[in-house]
Amino acid sequence: MPPRTRLAASGLVAVLVAALLGVSLVVAPAASASAGSFVSLINSERSARGLPGLESSGSLASVAAAWSRQMASSGDLAHNPSLTSQVSG
């Protein structure tokens, strides 16, 4: 995926998460946070609003990364049709 497209997709995800949490975020184009930092930032905002923290799932992240690579190689954007059989819970 070209860097510009990857940056746009990352920004879109951040905006969607912020909208779901009722949070206003300023997305810095040069900022690149690790998944752990991202969850930590979200949990800080949730805590400030009296909401419980979220936990990340290594197995879910692994499936998501594999699906992301699949979409990048095919040039398509789609939901993973096998997600329910690839993760539990």
GROMACS elastic network, one bead per residue, 0.5 to 0.9 nm:
[ bonds ]
;  ai    aj funct       b0    kb
    1     4     6  0.83013   500
    1     5     6  0.64384   500
    1     6     6  0.61409   500
    1    72     6  0.55434   500
    1    73     6  0.78428   500
    1    75     6  0.79060   500
    2     5     6  0.53353   500
    2     6     6  0.61737   500
    2     7     6  0.86375   500
    3     7     6  0.60246   500
    3     8     6  0.85514   500
    4     7     6  0.51185   500
    4     8     6  0.62112   500
    4     9     6  0.86475   500
    5     8     6  0.50527   500
    5     9     6  0.61174   500
    5    10     6  0.85593   500
    6     9     6  0.51117   500
    6    10     6  0.61246   500
    6    11     6  0.85759   500
    7    10     6  0.50955   500
    7    11     6  0.61382   500
    7    12     6  0.85974   500
    7    29     6  0.70406   500
    7    30     6  0.88456   500
    8    11     6  0.51033   500
    8    12     6  0.61661   500
    8    13     6  0.87175   500
    8    29     6  0.87905   500
    9    12     6  0.50557   500
    9    13     6  0.62632   500
    9    14     6  0.86942   500
   10    13     6  0.51946   500
   10    14     6  0.62885   500
   10    15     6  0.87152   500
   11    14     6  0.51221   500
   11    15     6  0.62152   500
   11    16     6  0.86419   500
   11    27     6  0.65343   500
   11    28     6  0.86319   500
   11    29     6  0.78940   500
   12    15     6  0.51330   500
   12    16     6  0.61441   500
   12    17     6  0.86118   500
   13    16     6  0.51188   500
   13    17     6  0.61355   500
   13    18     6  0.85066   500
   14    17     6  0.51941   500
   14    18     6  0.60868   500
   14    19     6  0.85696   500
   14    25     6  0.78014   500
   14    27     6  0.75041   500
   15    18     6  0.50222   500
   15    19     6  0.60901   500
   15    20     6  0.86361   500
   15    23     6  0.89308   500
   15    24     6  0.82901   500
   15    25     6  0.71505   500
   15    26     6  0.87840   500
   15    27     6  0.81012   500
   16    19     6  0.50349   500
   16    20     6  0.62199   500
   16    21     6  0.86562   500
   17    20     6  0.50938   500
   17    21     6  0.62253   500
   17    22     6  0.84696   500
   17    23     6  0.82581   500
   17    42     6  0.86425   500
   18    21     6  0.50989   500
   18    22     6  0.58250   500
   18    24     6  0.61443   500
   18    25     6  0.64242   500
   18    42     6  0.84195   500
   19    23     6  0.61520   500
   19    24     6  0.75633   500
   20    23     6  0.77449   500
   21    24     6  0.88535   500
   21    42     6  0.83511   500
   21    45     6  0.83395   500
   21    46     6  0.75044   500
   23    42     6  0.89782   500
   23    45     6  0.73642   500
   23    46     6  0.88738   500
   27    30     6  0.87877   500
   27    31     6  0.76488   500
   28    31     6  0.52836   500
   28    32     6  0.85472   500
   29    32     6  0.80928   500
   33    36     6  0.79556   500
   33    37     6  0.58508   500
   33    38     6  0.61718   500
   34    37     6  0.52039   500
   34    38     6  0.62062   500
   34    39     6  0.87635   500
   35    39     6  0.62623   500
   35    40     6  0.85311   500
   35    56     6  0.84729   500
   36    39     6  0.52448   500
   36    40     6  0.60997   500
   36    41     6  0.86479   500
   36    56     6  0.78891   500
   37    41     6  0.61162   500
   37    42     6  0.85998   500
   38    41     6  0.52110   500
   38    42     6  0.63094   500
   38    43     6  0.86288   500
   39    42     6  0.50580   500
   39    43     6  0.60312   500
   39    44     6  0.85519   500
   39    53     6  0.87472   500
   39    54     6  0.72022   500
   39    55     6  0.75526   500
   39    56     6  0.72037   500
   40    43     6  0.50538   500
   40    44     6  0.61629   500
   40    45     6  0.87774   500
   40    53     6  0.86639   500
   40    54     6  0.86848   500
   41    44     6  0.51082   500
   41    45     6  0.64987   500
   41    46     6  0.87104   500
   42    45     6  0.52389   500
   42    46     6  0.61709   500
   42    47     6  0.85776   500
   42    53     6  0.80412   500
   42    54     6  0.80237   500
   43    47     6  0.58878   500
   43    48     6  0.84271   500
   43    51     6  0.83604   500
   43    52     6  0.76445   500
   43    54     6  0.63219   500
   43    55     6  0.88784   500
   44    47     6  0.51381   500
   44    48     6  0.62250   500
   44    49     6  0.87881   500
   44    53     6  0.79484   500
   45    48     6  0.50923   500
   45    49     6  0.64904   500
   45    50     6  0.88605   500
   45    51     6  0.84998   500
   46    49     6  0.51469   500
   46    50     6  0.63229   500
   46    52     6  0.65183   500
   46    53     6  0.64166   500
   46    54     6  0.86032   500
   47    51     6  0.52515   500
   47    52     6  0.63074   500
   47    53     6  0.66916   500
   48    51     6  0.74799   500
   49    52     6  0.89474   500
   56    60     6  0.81177   500
   56    61     6  0.77655   500
   57    60     6  0.52252   500
   57    61     6  0.60430   500
   57    62     6  0.85404   500
   58    61     6  0.50410   500
   58    62     6  0.60936   500
   58    63     6  0.86973   500
   59    62     6  0.50792   500
   59    63     6  0.63341   500
   59    64     6  0.86170   500
   59    86     6  0.88072   500
   59    87     6  0.70205   500
   59    88     6  0.89567   500
   60    63     6  0.51498   500
   60    64     6  0.60901   500
   60    65     6  0.85780   500
   60    86     6  0.83519   500
   60    87     6  0.63593   500
   60    88     6  0.87307   500
   61    65     6  0.60441   500
   61    66     6  0.85851   500
   62    65     6  0.51355   500
   62    66     6  0.62494   500
   62    67     6  0.86216   500
   63    66     6  0.51829   500
   63    67     6  0.61676   500
   63    68     6  0.85377   500
   63    83     6  0.77875   500
   63    86     6  0.70709   500
   63    87     6  0.77021   500
   64    67     6  0.50865   500
   64    68     6  0.60050   500
   64    69     6  0.86306   500
   64    80     6  0.85997   500
   64    83     6  0.88073   500
   65    69     6  0.62540   500
   65    70     6  0.86378   500
   66    69     6  0.51776   500
   66    70     6  0.62918   500
   66    71     6  0.88011   500
   67    71     6  0.62141   500
   67    72     6  0.85507   500
   67    79     6  0.86727   500
   67    80     6  0.66872   500
   68    71     6  0.51674   500
   68    72     6  0.61269   500
   68    73     6  0.86273   500
   68    77     6  0.88206   500
   69    72     6  0.50131   500
   69    73     6  0.61207   500
   69    74     6  0.85971   500
   70    73     6  0.52600   500
   70    74     6  0.62169   500
   70    75     6  0.83849   500
   70    76     6  0.85000   500
   71    74     6  0.51785   500
   71    75     6  0.56589   500
   71    76     6  0.51595   500
   71    77     6  0.58473   500
   71    78     6  0.72676   500
   72    75     6  0.51333   500
   72    76     6  0.69208   500
   72    77     6  0.81294   500
   73    76     6  0.80702   500
   74    77     6  0.86263   500
   78    81     6  0.84981   500
   79    82     6  0.88335   500
   79    83     6  0.83583   500
   80    83     6  0.54120   500
   80    84     6  0.87708   500
   81    84     6  0.78102   500
   81    85     6  0.89631   500
   82    85     6  0.55442   500
   82    86     6  0.62687   500
   83    86     6  0.50307   500
   83    87     6  0.63363   500
   84    87     6  0.57479   500
   84    88     6  0.71460   500
   85    88     6  0.74224   500
